[in-house]
């Protein structure tokens, strides 16, 4: 649990704070911290602090009520704008699964608007209304309990001032009488008469001041009896109200956090339904459905050739010359960057494309193994094999951070890679070994900035100072296999089909072929674990030796 640093007070109580020596015990050894035993002392600091505290507590409750009202207004405005957005036309001219995806987007946006409107009503009824009720209770307490006691407190202060003034007068008379008495002992004649006259007048004044001092003191003592009882009762009521207020604040803010969290879950479910609809969308199928429904055929009508007219008879239109076309499509399509982002945000659906469009897969195991939500997408261009050097696929690293309520996302360190996902490889094993197009699972890509592996001969520098290493001894060339270069395994891998071989992190592999689909061919240098006929491994589990 985090330790909260005590901040200097900036409230209305700050002016009553006085420096207190640490070795002074103002409670005289008492362990009670009840209000009725803690706000007495010499002077009027206790009542002033309690009155300021209760005024500040009422102000805090009113500020919280205003907070709920403002948040409710924000949610209502957001819900209205979402509802207006849901009615905006979108995808009216589309067909097939793309049309369904747009309809789902519009429907879920409308549901989100309804949910946020419900949240606004919930804040209004369950948060703002109880807060306003409790604030009214504080106002009633101030009117019926605190206000009369404040008047009693002022009356006590006035009575104390009367006692203080009458005491000062009485003590002054006593000092003057003592002074005149001493002067009369060594004076004679006229001076003695003057001093005796002053002494007599002072004694007469002292009698009146003494009477006032006695009366004011008696009245103050009578007032203090009722004041102590009323102040004690007031402290008890304040402590009850404060304990109730703090408990109420805790519960109401907790309920607010739960409401917002529920709304986040609801929005996430809407987004999941949108992703589910998108999971049914395949570009090739959508294009094929459009052609099947609206296609006009593959026949081209050739224009008729000109023929001169014979005589004055009108020329009959010649029969159209038709020919059937069978063109070979040439695609210049490049997978955009947002494919990687969409795949990384997909929390449990896999998208598999054809060999012409590199797959972008995201497996649910990523979210289970890495709660931070990091994902890596694998993109590469597939080139036709014409007997030349194979093109090595590019590796693009994309990091996406989903919403988290616990802590900010942290990227996993390079030396803690995610575990490989055998399901992604097993799904591809259904293809025949002769004509299979398999893409290594992108979730197996290490959590680091990766670069394409260059085609370097053994022993060459792979980039960066100090990375050139002496290659291991070459394998014997079997059946015309030629070693292209050596790679080092970054992670353990378990084969899923008969053509693949197992290896462990740190193993050295001699690469003999680099097909475009990312599944390379090679041999383990460890003869004890090498198995004849198993020479396929995923290229994104290794790095250049």
Beta strands, then each sheet from edge to edge (+ up, - down):
strand 1: 299-302
strand 2: 321-324
strand 3: 485-489
strand 4: 508-513
strand 5: 519-524
strand 6: 536-538
strand 7: 542-544
sheet 1: 1+ 2-
sheet 2: 6+ 5- 4+ 3- 7+
end
